Structures are given as structure tokens and as C-alpha cells.
Amino acid sequence: MKKNMGTADRAVRTLIAVVIGFLYFTGKISGTLAIVLGIVAVVFLLTSLVGHCPAYGPLGMSTCGKSGDSAT
């Protein structure tokens, strides 16, 4: 599996997952909304940890920097 997520993308997904978790555990969201957002949070967290988003493949997207570039 080739990585297709950059650092900023991974950080934003992790932050969103943490916010959803916080909202759930403080009781701000519940019911069906909590279940749906919980699934989204888990998917965001897993994809950010792995660095690969399966949805980016068919769309031809990648948030990684160019592999040949060197940052100075």
C-alpha cells in the first residue's frame, strides 16, 4: 500500500477524530449521529495512522509532496 496522505492531511484527520470523540464522551452528540460520526472518526484515525486513504486512489488524488523534491 503506497502512502497517499501528507502530514497536514493526517493531522487534520486525527484532530477531527479527537473532536468527535470528545463530543461523544461529553454527551454533546448521541443516537444515530453519534454512531455515524463514531464510524467516521475510526476511519479517519485508521487512515491517518496508516497514511493511505482508499478513496484517494480512484480519484487520482494524493496529498503527499512530490517524491523527488527535497525540502530545505
C-alpha positions in Angstrom: 0.0 0.0 0.0 1.5 3.2 -1.2 1.1 6.3 1.1 -1.0 9.0 -0.4 -1.6 11.2 2.6 0.6 14.1 3.6 1.4 15.2 7.1 -1.1 18.0 7.2 -3.9 15.7 5.9 -3.1 13.2 8.5 -3.0 15.8 11.3 -6.4 17.2 10.3 -8.0 13.8 10.2 -6.6 12.9 13.6 -7.8 16.2 15.0 -11.3 15.6 13.6 -11.4 12.1 15.1 -10.3 13.5 18.5 -13.0 16.3 18.4 -15.7 13.7 17.5 -14.5 11.5 20.4 -14.6 14.5 22.8 -18.1 15.4 21.7 -19.3 11.9 22.2 -17.8 11.4 25.6 -19.1 14.7 26.9 -22.6 13.9 25.7 -22.9 16.6 23.1 -23.8 14.0 20.4 -25.8 10.9 20.8 -28.0 8.4 19.0 -27.6 7.8 15.3 -25.5 10.9 14.8 -23.0 9.6 17.4 -22.8 6.2 15.7 -22.3 7.7 12.2 -19.7 10.2 13.4 -18.0 7.5 15.5 -17.5 5.4 12.4 -16.2 8.4 10.5 -13.8 9.1 13.4 -12.5 5.5 13.5 -12.0 5.5 9.7 -10.2 8.9 9.9 -8.0 7.7 12.7 -7.0 4.4 11.0 -6.3 6.1 7.6 -4.2 8.8 9.3 -2.2 6.2 11.2 -1.6 4.1 8.0 -1.1 7.1 5.8 -3.2 5.7 3.0 -6.8 6.7 2.0 -8.5 4.2 -0.2 -10.9 6.9 -1.5 -8.0 8.8 -3.0 -7.0 6.0 -5.3 -10.0 6.1 -7.7 -10.0 9.8 -7.6 -6.3 10.0 -8.5 -5.6 12.2 -5.5 -2.6 12.4 -3.2 -1.7 14.9 -0.5 1.9 13.8 -0.3 4.5 16.1 -1.5 6.3 15.2 -4.7 8.7 12.3 -4.1 11.6 13.8 -6.0 11.6 17.1 -4.2 13.9 17.8 -1.3 12.7 20.2 1.4 15.3 22.7 2.5 
